[in-house]
Amino acid sequence: MLFGDGKENPVEQVAQGVTRRLLSKGEKIQVFLLEMKGGITIPSHAHINEQASYVVKGRFETTVGAEKGIVSEGFAVRIPSNVPHSGFVFEDTILIDIYSPPR
């Protein structure tokens, strides 16, 4: 499907205070709307998928490999394949997450 209303897809709780909704999935990319509650820690993890995240609203600190940064509305972060990453969410945050290949 090339067009669709992501609001029709179910919300999945992926961790305490973190939900995601699939927006689109193709052969080489997958797009999610991710919502994170302020005050939570995202534990270090890694995956084979390359990931790009765009901050729609909110602010959080992220560590990608050895680099640390604070990202907020309008910022993006790219996470290479198999690189450990973690974070701390300062306030309620909404992201668009893109994965390649799809999860």
Backbone as ProteinMPNN parsed JSONL, in Angstrom:
{"seq_chain_A": "MLFGDGKENPVEQVAQGVTRRLLSKGEKIQVFLLEMKGGITIPSHAHINEQASYVVKGRFETTVGAEKGIVSEGFAVRIPSNVPHSGFVFEDTILIDIYSPPR", "coords_chain_A": {"N_chain_A": [[0.843, -1.18, 0.0], [0.63, 2.149, -0.911], [-0.471, 4.487, 0.091], [-1.938, 5.451, 3.178], [-3.711, 5.587, 6.3], [-2.167, 6.106, 9.155], [-3.326, 6.21, 11.663], [-5.109, 4.182, 11.783], [-3.721, 1.935, 12.429], [-2.73, -0.299, 15.082], [-1.665, 0.726, 18.394], [1.35, -0.044, 19.944], [2.786, -1.095, 22.937], [6.065, -0.78, 23.708], [7.873, -0.611, 25.732], [7.984, 0.341, 29.207], [6.3, 3.321, 29.362], [6.755, 3.88, 26.701], [5.45, 3.964, 23.509], [4.558, 2.78, 20.221], [3.494, 3.258, 16.841], [2.911, 1.748, 13.816], [3.487, 3.372, 10.805], [4.133, 3.121, 8.105], [5.304, 0.595, 5.865], [7.733, -0.742, 3.802], [9.608, -2.475, 1.258], [12.24, -1.873, 1.884], [12.278, 0.041, 3.912], [10.876, 1.084, 7.078], [8.47, 2.848, 8.917], [7.746, 4.458, 11.937], [5.608, 6.01, 14.402], [6.64, 7.209, 17.369], [6.099, 7.467, 20.817], [7.214, 8.824, 23.824], [7.294, 8.929, 27.333], [8.1, 11.619, 29.554], [10.953, 11.547, 31.749], [11.787, 8.919, 31.639], [14.227, 6.307, 31.176], [15.937, 5.087, 28.41], [17.18, 2.018, 27.895], [20.495, 0.849, 26.989], [20.884, -0.506, 23.779], [21.104, -2.383, 20.697], [20.713, -2.941, 17.168], [20.348, -4.655, 14.016], [19.305, -2.983, 12.144], [19.65, 0.095, 10.412], [18.911, 3.261, 11.738], [16.92, 6.198, 11.714], [15.874, 9.055, 13.411], [13.456, 11.542, 13.873], [12.67, 14.383, 15.687], [9.563, 15.307, 16.591], [8.262, 16.558, 18.666], [9.232, 17.607, 21.925], [12.062, 16.627, 24.067], [15.145, 15.008, 24.461], [18.012, 13.217, 25.767], [20.534, 11.522, 24.05], [22.709, 8.766, 23.59], [24.881, 7.611, 21.252], [26.812, 5.116, 20.327], [29.936, 6.312, 21.126], [29.22, 8.932, 21.219], [27.394, 11.679, 22.564], [24.372, 13.51, 22.787], [21.934, 16.166, 22.973], [18.712, 16.227, 21.816], [16.002, 17.928, 20.277], [12.779, 19.316, 19.342], [12.558, 19.347, 15.85], [15.121, 18.435, 15.421], [17.262, 15.772, 14.246], [18.492, 12.411, 14.457], [20.877, 9.988, 13.521], [21.352, 6.543, 13.602], [23.745, 4.232, 13.221], [23.871, 0.859, 11.875], [23.974, -1.824, 14.19], [25.16, -0.325, 16.277], [25.472, 0.456, 19.657], [22.977, 2.205, 21.511], [21.343, 4.608, 23.63], [19.221, 6.394, 25.978], [17.84, 9.301, 27.701], [14.759, 10.616, 28.554], [13.687, 13.822, 28.748], [11.259, 15.205, 28.718], [7.801, 14.67, 27.741], [7.855, 13.154, 24.603], [7.719, 13.018, 21.056], [8.496, 11.088, 18.28], [9.46, 10.468, 14.877], [10.365, 7.483, 13.671], [12.566, 5.788, 11.54], [13.429, 2.827, 9.966], [15.854, 0.759, 8.393], [17.038, -2.238, 7.162], [13.459, -3.022, 7.199], [12.069, -3.719, 10.432]], "CA_chain_A": [[0.0, 0.0, 0.0], [1.413, 3.379, -0.992], [-1.117, 5.51, 0.91], [-2.68, 4.864, 4.286], [-3.914, 6.396, 7.492], [-1.485, 5.442, 10.259], [-4.189, 6.159, 12.847], [-5.843, 2.92, 11.749], [-2.855, 0.868, 12.938], [-2.751, -0.373, 16.543], [-0.557, 1.238, 19.193], [2.047, -1.136, 20.614], [3.659, -0.654, 24.028], [7.345, -1.476, 23.525], [8.541, -0.553, 27.036], [7.248, 1.198, 30.128], [6.335, 4.717, 28.965], [7.1, 4.012, 25.284], [4.544, 3.304, 22.571], [4.804, 3.076, 18.817], [2.446, 2.923, 15.878], [3.43, 1.604, 12.47], [2.905, 4.304, 9.843], [4.341, 2.626, 6.745], [6.333, -0.432, 5.736], [8.03, -1.116, 2.432], [10.6, -3.538, 1.138], [13.535, -1.469, 2.434], [12.147, 0.941, 5.061], [9.703, 0.984, 7.943], [8.311, 4.128, 9.601], [6.913, 4.41, 13.135], [5.4, 7.156, 15.277], [7.045, 6.767, 18.694], [5.798, 8.412, 21.89], [7.923, 8.475, 25.054], [6.952, 9.763, 28.484], [9.214, 12.272, 30.206], [11.475, 10.948, 32.964], [12.193, 7.525, 31.494], [15.526, 5.977, 30.607], [15.936, 4.075, 27.354], [18.411, 1.269, 28.116], [21.373, 0.623, 25.839], [20.527, -1.629, 22.917], [21.586, -2.269, 19.324], [20.0, -3.797, 16.229], [20.965, -4.664, 12.686], [18.692, -1.95, 11.324], [20.041, 1.487, 10.512], [17.747, 3.992, 12.246], [16.927, 7.66, 11.737], [14.764, 9.554, 14.224], [13.175, 12.968, 13.768], [11.91, 14.806, 16.863], [8.389, 16.119, 16.283], [7.962, 17.34, 19.869], [9.899, 17.125, 23.129], [13.513, 16.768, 24.21], [15.794, 13.908, 25.162], [19.442, 13.027, 25.581], [20.819, 10.212, 23.477], [24.091, 8.359, 23.4], [25.017, 6.716, 20.105], [28.223, 4.742, 20.403], [30.666, 7.15, 22.09], [28.762, 10.315, 21.112], [26.211, 12.033, 23.345], [23.793, 14.779, 22.384], [20.55, 16.466, 23.348], [17.92, 16.527, 20.623], [14.686, 18.475, 20.567], [11.924, 19.534, 18.178], [13.224, 19.739, 14.626], [16.411, 17.759, 15.297], [17.261, 14.374, 13.822], [19.667, 11.636, 14.831], [21.023, 8.764, 12.736], [22.011, 5.494, 14.372], [24.217, 3.199, 12.302], [23.603, -0.544, 12.163], [24.718, -2.527, 15.252], [25.809, 0.587, 17.223], [24.677, 0.595, 20.875], [22.428, 3.534, 21.764], [20.51, 4.699, 24.821], [18.759, 7.761, 26.139], [17.02, 9.759, 28.814], [13.71, 11.487, 28.021], [13.455, 14.92, 29.684], [9.837, 15.573, 28.699], [7.049, 13.871, 26.774], [8.51, 13.32, 23.317], [7.172, 12.303, 19.899], [9.493, 10.897, 17.23], [9.243, 9.646, 13.692], [11.494, 6.558, 13.564], [12.668, 5.102, 10.26], [14.359, 1.717, 10.031], [16.2, 0.062, 7.168], [15.808, -2.785, 6.589], [12.339, -3.055, 8.144], [12.226, -4.591, 11.618]], "C_chain_A": [[0.888, 1.242, 0.0], [0.846, 4.485, -0.115], [-1.879, 4.809, 2.029], [-2.764, 5.834, 5.442], [-3.32, 5.647, 8.674], [-2.327, 5.331, 11.508], [-5.004, 4.877, 12.896], [-5.035, 1.768, 12.33], [-2.847, 0.875, 14.46], [-1.509, 0.248, 17.172], [0.027, 0.063, 19.965], [2.903, -0.554, 21.735], [4.94, -1.459, 23.939], [8.181, -1.488, 24.795], [7.679, 0.333, 27.928], [7.396, 2.65, 29.692], [6.666, 4.961, 27.508], [6.089, 3.245, 24.438], [4.955, 3.652, 21.149], [3.628, 2.592, 17.988], [3.103, 2.852, 14.503], [2.715, 2.584, 11.548], [3.007, 3.775, 8.422], [5.439, 1.576, 6.751], [6.482, -0.781, 4.266], [9.032, -2.245, 2.413], [11.899, -3.17, 1.851], [13.457, -0.511, 3.614], [10.867, 0.643, 5.828], [9.658, 2.26, 8.772], [7.329, 3.975, 10.757], [6.72, 5.81, 13.711], [5.67, 6.633, 16.681], [6.711, 7.854, 19.7], [6.462, 7.915, 23.167], [7.531, 9.46, 26.151], [8.217, 10.378, 29.084], [9.637, 11.534, 31.459], [11.937, 9.509, 32.82], [13.591, 7.413, 30.886], [15.328, 4.9, 29.555], [17.248, 3.302, 27.51], [19.21, 1.066, 26.83], [20.928, -0.629, 25.092], [21.1, -1.372, 21.524], [20.765, -3.215, 18.462], [20.641, -3.685, 14.862], [20.456, -3.538, 11.8], [19.407, -0.617, 11.507], [18.778, 2.246, 10.909], [17.974, 5.486, 12.092], [15.699, 8.084, 12.525], [14.671, 11.059, 14.07], [12.281, 13.351, 14.94], [10.791, 15.754, 16.435], [8.113, 17.077, 17.435], [8.762, 16.753, 21.025], [11.403, 17.293, 23.094], [14.05, 15.564, 24.973], [17.29, 13.894, 24.877], [19.657, 11.63, 25.028], [22.312, 9.996, 23.378], [24.097, 7.331, 22.282], [26.492, 6.361, 20.002], [28.897, 5.568, 21.481], [30.194, 8.597, 22.081], [27.461, 10.536, 21.884], [25.692, 13.371, 22.868], [22.379, 14.933, 22.91], [19.822, 16.888, 22.083], [16.533, 16.986, 21.046], [13.959, 18.726, 19.25], [12.713, 20.056, 16.974], [14.577, 19.083, 14.398], [16.213, 16.331, 14.814], [18.537, 13.723, 14.312], [19.675, 10.376, 13.965], [21.839, 7.773, 13.558], [22.437, 4.399, 13.4], [23.855, 1.787, 12.786], [24.544, -1.074, 13.245], [25.47, -1.623, 16.227], [24.923, 0.714, 18.466], [24.21, 2.047, 21.049], [21.461, 3.469, 22.934], [20.035, 6.138, 24.958], [18.074, 8.031, 27.457], [16.05, 10.796, 28.267], [13.392, 12.56, 29.06], [11.983, 15.272, 29.818], [9.127, 14.693, 27.682], [7.546, 14.2, 25.371], [7.84, 12.468, 22.249], [8.236, 12.276, 18.81], [8.872, 10.228, 16.012], [10.506, 8.801, 13.573], [11.433, 5.837, 12.232], [13.753, 4.044, 10.382], [14.598, 1.137, 8.641], [17.263, -0.976, 7.495], [14.694, -2.763, 7.625], [12.612, -4.038, 9.284], [11.353, -5.809, 11.477]], "O_chain_A": [[1.794, 1.363, 0.824], [1.594, 5.333, 0.372], [-2.4, 3.709, 1.844], [-1.982, 6.78, 5.542], [-3.896, 4.667, 9.145], [-2.085, 4.455, 12.338], [-5.537, 4.525, 13.949], [-5.6, 0.734, 12.687], [-2.946, 1.939, 15.071], [-0.441, 0.289, 16.561], [-0.704, -0.726, 20.563], [3.667, 0.384, 21.505], [4.917, -2.682, 24.076], [9.103, -2.294, 24.92], [6.755, 0.993, 27.454], [8.514, 3.164, 29.655], [6.843, 6.108, 27.099], [5.891, 2.043, 24.618], [5.605, 4.667, 20.898], [2.889, 1.68, 18.358], [3.775, 3.794, 14.08], [1.485, 2.626, 11.512], [2.088, 3.951, 7.622], [6.383, 1.651, 7.537], [5.506, -1.074, 3.575], [9.274, -2.895, 3.43], [12.589, -4.048, 2.369], [14.474, -0.266, 4.264], [9.922, 0.044, 5.313], [10.687, 2.71, 9.276], [6.232, 3.44, 10.594], [7.565, 6.686, 13.53], [4.996, 5.708, 17.135], [7.003, 9.027, 19.471], [6.307, 6.757, 23.554], [7.448, 10.666, 25.922], [9.271, 9.743, 29.119], [8.803, 10.961, 32.16], [12.432, 8.927, 33.785], [14.06, 8.307, 30.181], [14.627, 3.916, 29.789], [18.32, 3.864, 27.284], [18.662, 1.107, 25.729], [20.638, -1.664, 25.692], [21.531, -0.26, 21.22], [20.187, -4.179, 18.966], [21.383, -2.743, 14.582], [21.101, -3.179, 10.815], [19.734, -0.238, 12.631], [17.686, 1.903, 10.457], [19.079, 5.982, 12.31], [14.611, 7.54, 12.333], [15.677, 11.766, 14.129], [11.25, 12.718, 15.168], [11.048, 16.866, 15.973], [7.777, 18.243, 17.227], [8.949, 15.539, 21.098], [11.956, 17.985, 22.239], [13.491, 15.154, 25.991], [17.767, 14.469, 23.899], [19.035, 10.67, 25.484], [23.078, 10.923, 23.116], [23.41, 6.311, 22.352], [27.319, 7.197, 19.636], [28.476, 5.533, 22.637], [30.703, 9.414, 22.849], [26.556, 9.702, 21.863], [26.475, 14.274, 22.574], [21.714, 13.954, 23.247], [20.26, 17.792, 21.371], [15.968, 16.505, 22.028], [14.462, 18.391, 18.178], [13.429, 21.054, 17.059], [15.125, 19.162, 13.299], [15.133, 15.756, 14.955], [19.54, 14.395, 14.552], [18.632, 9.775, 13.707], [22.873, 8.117, 14.13], [21.592, 3.716, 12.821], [23.572, 1.574, 13.965], [25.747, -0.812, 13.223], [26.343, -2.109, 16.946], [23.744, 1.045, 18.345], [24.953, 2.989, 20.771], [20.846, 2.437, 23.203], [20.399, 6.998, 24.157], [17.768, 7.118, 28.224], [16.46, 11.744, 27.596], [12.882, 12.246, 30.136], [11.514, 15.599, 30.908], [9.772, 14.045, 26.857], [7.647, 15.367, 24.993], [7.441, 11.332, 22.509], [8.807, 13.308, 18.46], [7.877, 9.511, 16.12], [11.598, 9.34, 13.393], [10.381, 5.335, 11.836], [14.859, 4.324, 10.843], [13.683, 1.035, 7.825], [18.3, -0.625, 8.058], [14.95, -2.514, 8.803], [13.295, -5.047, 9.109], [11.338, -6.663, 12.363]]}, "name": "protein", "num_of_chains": 1, "seq": "MLFGDGKENPVEQVAQGVTRRLLSKGEKIQVFLLEMKGGITIPSHAHINEQASYVVKGRFETTVGAEKGIVSEGFAVRIPSNVPHSGFVFEDTILIDIYSPPR"}
